[in-house]
């Protein structure tokens, strides 16, 4: 009976440790932001972990350009910032070992899909 109780305790501790690591990884992903520039540095954006535009900087030099050009640069920088966020998340997953767990891979896949779909 003692041996089976020890096995159950070890199994439960393993599950709890895995859950704690997964929560930590999810929290780290939720706090991440990605930034990128475009238009020769005239446009800079930051997106949050959902892919939503979080900050936008337009240098005064954008005044020399059309509204359409500015919009294209904002969209381009936003796509690049989301791609940067995915790269950062992948790096964190690799460094933390989350990439080696089913839960970590699922979180990373969900983040990547969400950002690929435009942050919706």
N, C-alpha and C positions, 0 to 999 in steps of 0.2 A: 504494500500500500504506500509506503514512504517513497519508493522509487517512482511510482506513477504520479504521486502528488508533486514530487520534484520536477518531473517532466512537464506537468501541467503548469507549474509555477514558471519554469523556464520558458515555456511556449508563450504564456501570457506576458511575461516581461519582454520577450522578443517582439510581440505584437505592439505593446505599448511603446517601446523604443522606436519601432518603425513608424508608428503613428506620429510620435513627437518629431521625428526627422521630416516626415511629410508635411506636417503643419509648419515647421520652420521654413522649409523650402517654399511652400505656398505663401507664407508671409513675406519672404524675401522677394518672390516674384511680384506680389502685390505692391511692394514699395518701389519697384524699379521704374525708371524713366529712360527714355531714349531721346537723343537730340541729334539734329543734323542741320547742315547749311546747304543752301543752293544759291543760284544766281550770283556766283562769284563772292559769296559771303554776305550778300545784301539781305538775305532772308535766312532766319534761323528759327526752328521750331523745336518744341519739346512735347513729347507725348507721354501719357501715363501708361500704366500696365494694361489698361483696357484698349489702348491705341488712340484714345481721345486726345485731341489737341489740348495741351496744358499751358503752353506759353508760345507766344509768337513775337519775334523781334523783326522789325523792318528798318533797315538802315535808311537814312535820308536819301541815299543814292537811288532808291527805288522810284523816286519821283521822276526820274528820266525815262521810265518805262511805262508801258501801257498797263491798264488794269488787268488785261488778259495775261500779259507776261507775268505780272506779280502773282496772279492766281495760280498759274502753271508752276511757278517756283515754290509757292506755299505747298501745293499738292505734291510736288516732287520731293521737297524736304520732308514732308510728313511721311511719305512712303519710305524714304531713307531712314527716318527716325524709328519707324516701326521695325524695319529690318535690323537696325542697330540694337533695338530692344530684344529681338529674337536672338541675336548673336550673344548679347550679354547674358540672357537667360540660359542659353546653352552652355556658356562658360561656367556659370554658377552651378548648373546641374552637374557638369563634369567634375568640377572641383569639390563639390559637396558629396558626391557619390549618388545623388538623386537620379542621375541618368542610368544607374545600374538597378533601379527598382521599378517595378511596374507602376507604382503610384507616381513616382517622379516623372517617368516617361509620359504618363497620362496627363499630368499637369502641364508639361512642356508641350505636348501635342495640342492640348486645348488652347494654350496661349498662342502658339504658332497659327493655329486655324483661325482664332479670333482676330489676330492682327492681319492675317492674309485676307480676311473677309472685310477689311477696312475698319476694324475697330468697332464693329457693330455688336 
